[in-house]
Amino acid sequence: MAANAADITDPDSLELVENFQTILDADGLAFYPDWPAPGYYDVLVANVQELINGTKDPSDFLDSIAEPYETNRETIGR
């Protein structure tokens, strides 16, 4: 994602790199060491992989990562 946009010919990849650069330029990335639910990192990794593989659509992806958050919402910040 941190590539030189001038070297990219694929339009989808170019959009990804440009969007990443926009977020980076706006100081929009942060270290987030405290996950909102137990095992949430594994939930993210598995669901992002399914999204990339095309076996999960974006709406299902969002539902999948929201569920553990909503389930553990009451304990967040304790």
BELGIWO-V145941 format. One record per residue. N is the residue number from 1. SS is DSSP state (hx for helix, st for strand, lp for the rest). PHI is phi as a letter, one per 20 degrees, with the letter a starting at -180 (* if undefined). Layout:
n=N ss=SS phi=PHI
n=N ss=SS phi=PHI
This chain:
n=1 ss=lp phi=*
n=2 ss=lp phi=e
n=3 ss=lp phi=d
n=4 ss=lp phi=e
n=5 ss=hx phi=g
n=6 ss=hx phi=f
n=7 ss=hx phi=e
n=8 ss=lp phi=d
n=9 ss=lp phi=d
n=10 ss=lp phi=f
n=11 ss=hx phi=f
n=12 ss=hx phi=f
n=13 ss=hx phi=f
n=14 ss=hx phi=f
n=15 ss=hx phi=f
n=16 ss=hx phi=g
n=17 ss=hx phi=f
n=18 ss=hx phi=f
n=19 ss=hx phi=f
n=20 ss=hx phi=f
n=21 ss=hx phi=f
n=22 ss=hx phi=f
n=23 ss=hx phi=f
n=24 ss=hx phi=f
n=25 ss=hx phi=f
n=26 ss=lp phi=e
n=27 ss=lp phi=l
n=28 ss=lp phi=e
n=29 ss=lp phi=d
n=30 ss=lp phi=b
n=31 ss=lp phi=f
n=32 ss=lp phi=c
n=33 ss=lp phi=f
n=34 ss=lp phi=d
n=35 ss=lp phi=f
n=36 ss=lp phi=f
n=37 ss=lp phi=b
n=38 ss=lp phi=g
n=39 ss=lp phi=m
n=40 ss=hx phi=f
n=41 ss=hx phi=g
n=42 ss=hx phi=f
n=43 ss=hx phi=f
n=44 ss=hx phi=f
n=45 ss=hx phi=f
n=46 ss=hx phi=f
n=47 ss=hx phi=f
n=48 ss=hx phi=f
n=49 ss=hx phi=f
n=50 ss=hx phi=f
n=51 ss=hx phi=f
n=52 ss=hx phi=f
n=53 ss=hx phi=f
n=54 ss=lp phi=n
n=55 ss=lp phi=e
n=56 ss=lp phi=c
n=57 ss=lp phi=e
n=58 ss=hx phi=g
n=59 ss=hx phi=f
n=60 ss=hx phi=f
n=61 ss=hx phi=g
n=62 ss=hx phi=f
n=63 ss=hx phi=f
n=64 ss=hx phi=f
n=65 ss=hx phi=e
n=66 ss=hx phi=f
n=67 ss=hx phi=g
n=68 ss=hx phi=f
n=69 ss=hx phi=f
n=70 ss=hx phi=f
n=71 ss=hx phi=f
n=72 ss=lp phi=d
n=73 ss=hx phi=g
n=74 ss=hx phi=f
n=75 ss=hx phi=e
n=76 ss=lp phi=f
n=77 ss=lp phi=n
n=78 ss=lp phi=e
